[in-house]
Amino acid sequence: MKMQNVSFKSIDEFLQFLPEEELKIVTVLRTLILDCLPNCQEKLSFNVPYYFLHKSVCFIWPASVTWGKKQTYKGVRIGFAKGYLMSDEANYLEKGNRKQVYWRDIERLEQSDIELLKSYLFEAAIIDEQEYLMKKMLR
């Protein structure tokens, strides 16, 4: 059984697939991530963009790229691989029943979302660097 409704070969192919409303949000989120994490690598994983520094830091997952047979949320999900280590004092991120990955589903981006997401991206980069340095010290 195939778990996804699509299979993309490139980020451009992924972007061309998106409905207009999702594309607008994804474009802003990609720009935000690439501005806040200028040294990150953008790679397709599970047919959506993931962003890596030393390890996976975050991802963008539009609702139209399903996992399973049906869409389970609306808008675009931005997720943080190490969300469980982030402070999230604003209680902005959804935790669900996940142990590590925390996310936010966005149907309309507000300036307040952008400012908050910037701080989360910077914090995620710091966590990534700290984990890398800790592992390096333990070798």
BALOBA-1460 file (C-alpha; in Angstrom, 3 decimals):
// residues 139
<rec num="1" residu="m" x="0.000" y="0.000" z="0.000"/>
<rec num="2" residu="k" x="1.347" y="3.379" z="-1.006"/>
<rec num="3" residu="m" x="1.359" y="5.873" z="1.896"/>
<rec num="4" residu="q" x="1.562" y="9.026" z="-0.217"/>
<rec num="5" residu="n" x="-0.485" y="10.466" z="-3.051"/>
<rec num="6" residu="v" x="2.566" y="11.954" z="-4.833"/>
<rec num="7" residu="s" x="6.226" y="11.392" z="-5.667"/>
<rec num="8" residu="f" x="8.332" y="14.450" z="-6.479"/>
<rec num="9" residu="k" x="11.795" y="14.501" z="-8.013"/>
<rec num="10" residu="s" x="12.595" y="18.108" z="-7.073"/>
<rec num="11" residu="i" x="11.533" y="21.073" z="-4.956"/>
<rec num="12" residu="d" x="10.339" y="22.800" z="-8.139"/>
<rec num="13" residu="e" x="8.085" y="19.845" z="-8.971"/>
<rec num="14" residu="f" x="6.753" y="19.945" z="-5.403"/>
<rec num="15" residu="l" x="6.006" y="23.685" z="-5.689"/>
<rec num="16" residu="q" x="4.231" y="23.268" z="-9.033"/>
<rec num="17" residu="f" x="1.903" y="20.682" z="-7.468"/>
<rec num="18" residu="l" x="0.626" y="22.936" z="-4.680"/>
<rec num="19" residu="p" x="-2.731" y="24.721" z="-4.755"/>
<rec num="20" residu="e" x="-2.373" y="28.523" z="-4.843"/>
<rec num="21" residu="e" x="-3.229" y="29.148" z="-1.174"/>
<rec num="22" residu="e" x="-0.749" y="26.549" z="0.062"/>
<rec num="23" residu="l" x="1.901" y="27.796" z="-2.360"/>
<rec num="24" residu="k" x="1.649" y="31.322" z="-0.918"/>
<rec num="25" residu="i" x="2.211" y="30.057" z="2.622"/>
<rec num="26" residu="v" x="4.970" y="27.630" z="1.593"/>
<rec num="27" residu="t" x="6.788" y="30.417" z="-0.277"/>
<rec num="28" residu="v" x="6.798" y="32.662" z="2.802"/>
<rec num="29" residu="l" x="7.849" y="29.814" z="5.095"/>
<rec num="30" residu="r" x="10.683" y="28.728" z="2.762"/>
<rec num="31" residu="t" x="11.973" y="32.292" z="2.583"/>
<rec num="32" residu="l" x="11.745" y="32.628" z="6.355"/>
<rec num="33" residu="i" x="13.635" y="29.375" z="6.945"/>
<rec num="34" residu="l" x="16.330" y="30.118" z="4.381"/>
<rec num="35" residu="d" x="16.793" y="33.640" z="5.807"/>
<rec num="36" residu="c" x="16.951" y="32.451" z="9.442"/>
<rec num="37" residu="l" x="19.049" y="29.344" z="8.680"/>
<rec num="38" residu="p" x="21.281" y="30.506" z="5.803"/>
<rec num="39" residu="n" x="23.593" y="27.472" z="6.098"/>
<rec num="40" residu="c" x="20.817" y="24.898" z="5.984"/>
<rec num="41" residu="q" x="20.315" y="22.358" z="3.259"/>
<rec num="42" residu="e" x="16.853" y="21.965" z="1.770"/>
<rec num="43" residu="k" x="16.022" y="18.381" z="0.740"/>
<rec num="44" residu="l" x="12.880" y="16.513" z="-0.171"/>
<rec num="45" residu="s" x="12.015" y="13.848" z="2.359"/>
<rec num="46" residu="f" x="8.602" y="12.147" z="2.370"/>
<rec num="47" residu="n" x="7.935" y="14.384" z="-0.683"/>
<rec num="48" residu="v" x="8.104" y="17.637" z="1.324"/>
<rec num="49" residu="p" x="10.974" y="20.042" z="2.066"/>
<rec num="50" residu="y" x="13.078" y="19.287" z="5.125"/>
<rec num="51" residu="y" x="15.792" y="21.620" z="6.345"/>
<rec num="52" residu="f" x="19.066" y="20.313" z="7.756"/>
<rec num="53" residu="l" x="21.994" y="21.881" z="9.574"/>
<rec num="54" residu="h" x="23.871" y="19.052" z="11.318"/>
<rec num="55" residu="k" x="20.625" y="17.074" z="11.570"/>
<rec num="56" residu="s" x="17.012" y="17.650" z="10.558"/>
<rec num="57" residu="v" x="15.817" y="20.954" z="12.036"/>
<rec num="58" residu="c" x="12.377" y="21.551" z="10.519"/>
<rec num="59" residu="f" x="10.040" y="20.775" z="7.636"/>
<rec num="60" residu="i" x="7.169" y="22.257" z="5.651"/>
<rec num="61" residu="w" x="4.273" y="19.870" z="4.971"/>
<rec num="62" residu="p" x="1.286" y="21.195" z="2.993"/>
<rec num="63" residu="a" x="-2.002" y="19.406" z="3.638"/>
<rec num="64" residu="s" x="-2.328" y="18.508" z="-0.050"/>
<rec num="65" residu="v" x="0.674" y="16.174" z="0.281"/>
<rec num="66" residu="t" x="-1.099" y="13.505" z="2.255"/>
<rec num="67" residu="w" x="0.234" y="10.691" z="4.382"/>
<rec num="68" residu="g" x="-2.267" y="7.909" z="3.993"/>
<rec num="69" residu="k" x="-5.474" y="8.077" z="2.013"/>
<rec num="70" residu="k" x="-6.983" y="11.359" z="3.141"/>
<rec num="71" residu="q" x="-6.114" y="14.883" z="4.143"/>
<rec num="72" residu="t" x="-6.015" y="15.188" z="7.937"/>
<rec num="73" residu="y" x="-5.533" y="18.949" z="8.382"/>
<rec num="74" residu="k" x="-5.837" y="22.209" z="6.435"/>
<rec num="75" residu="g" x="-3.193" y="24.681" z="5.357"/>
<rec num="76" residu="v" x="0.534" y="24.122" z="5.738"/>
<rec num="77" residu="r" x="2.282" y="22.435" z="8.633"/>
<rec num="78" residu="i" x="5.653" y="23.681" z="9.810"/>
<rec num="79" residu="g" x="7.291" y="21.158" z="12.079"/>
<rec num="80" residu="f" x="10.349" y="21.135" z="14.310"/>
<rec num="81" residu="a" x="12.300" y="17.884" z="14.569"/>
<rec num="82" residu="k" x="13.447" y="18.639" z="18.137"/>
<rec num="83" residu="g" x="10.301" y="20.461" z="19.216"/>
<rec num="84" residu="y" x="10.341" y="18.675" z="22.555"/>
<rec num="85" residu="l" x="13.568" y="20.529" z="23.423"/>
<rec num="86" residu="m" x="12.180" y="23.960" z="22.531"/>
<rec num="87" residu="s" x="10.874" y="26.310" z="25.197"/>
<rec num="88" residu="d" x="7.515" y="27.153" z="23.498"/>
<rec num="89" residu="e" x="6.468" y="29.536" z="26.278"/>
<rec num="90" residu="a" x="3.746" y="30.895" z="23.991"/>
<rec num="91" residu="n" x="2.294" y="27.371" z="23.674"/>
<rec num="92" residu="y" x="2.253" y="27.972" z="19.918"/>
<rec num="93" residu="l" x="3.272" y="24.504" z="18.809"/>
<rec num="94" residu="e" x="1.010" y="21.469" z="18.692"/>
<rec num="95" residu="k" x="2.327" y="18.398" z="20.442"/>
<rec num="96" residu="g" x="-0.419" y="15.861" z="19.825"/>
<rec num="97" residu="n" x="0.775" y="12.479" z="21.000"/>
<rec num="98" residu="r" x="4.234" y="12.974" z="19.494"/>
<rec num="99" residu="k" x="7.324" y="12.586" z="21.640"/>
<rec num="100" residu="q" x="9.757" y="14.746" z="19.661"/>
<rec num="101" residu="v" x="8.288" y="16.515" z="16.633"/>
<rec num="102" residu="y" x="6.108" y="19.545" z="17.392"/>
<rec num="103" residu="w" x="4.326" y="21.584" z="14.730"/>
<rec num="104" residu="r" x="1.977" y="24.388" z="13.821"/>
<rec num="105" residu="d" x="-0.707" y="24.185" z="11.115"/>
<rec num="106" residu="i" x="-1.074" y="27.491" z="9.303"/>
<rec num="107" residu="e" x="-4.053" y="28.439" z="7.158"/>
<rec num="108" residu="r" x="-3.298" y="32.169" z="7.130"/>
<rec num="109" residu="l" x="0.056" y="33.702" z="8.006"/>
<rec num="110" residu="e" x="-0.040" y="36.761" z="10.216"/>
<rec num="111" residu="q" x="2.926" y="39.015" z="11.041"/>
<rec num="112" residu="s" x="2.772" y="37.668" z="14.600"/>
<rec num="113" residu="d" x="3.235" y="34.118" z="13.223"/>
<rec num="114" residu="i" x="6.302" y="35.214" z="11.284"/>
<rec num="115" residu="e" x="7.922" y="36.870" z="14.297"/>
<rec num="116" residu="l" x="7.242" y="33.859" z="16.505"/>
<rec num="117" residu="l" x="8.449" y="31.408" z="13.870"/>
<rec num="118" residu="k" x="11.704" y="33.365" z="13.529"/>
<rec num="119" residu="s" x="12.386" y="32.882" z="17.219"/>
<rec num="120" residu="y" x="11.555" y="29.166" z="16.972"/>
<rec num="121" residu="l" x="13.880" y="28.763" z="13.975"/>
<rec num="122" residu="f" x="16.746" y="30.469" z="15.796"/>
<rec num="123" residu="e" x="16.137" y="28.296" z="18.854"/>
<rec num="124" residu="a" x="15.992" y="25.148" z="16.698"/>
<rec num="125" residu="a" x="19.353" y="26.092" z="15.142"/>
<rec num="126" residu="i" x="20.889" y="26.558" z="18.609"/>
<rec num="127" residu="i" x="19.563" y="23.161" z="19.732"/>
<rec num="128" residu="d" x="20.982" y="21.532" z="16.598"/>
<rec num="129" residu="e" x="24.406" y="23.124" z="17.198"/>
<rec num="130" residu="q" x="24.434" y="22.208" z="20.900"/>
<rec num="131" residu="e" x="23.611" y="18.575" z="20.150"/>
<rec num="132" residu="y" x="26.334" y="18.459" z="17.504"/>
<rec num="133" residu="l" x="28.953" y="19.925" z="19.855"/>
<rec num="134" residu="m" x="27.914" y="17.603" z="22.681"/>
<rec num="135" residu="k" x="28.292" y="14.534" z="20.446"/>
<rec num="136" residu="k" x="31.638" y="15.835" z="19.202"/>
<rec num="137" residu="m" x="32.889" y="16.262" z="22.790"/>
<rec num="138" residu="l" x="31.816" y="12.723" z="23.708"/>
<rec num="139" residu="r" x="33.787" y="11.100" z="20.877"/>
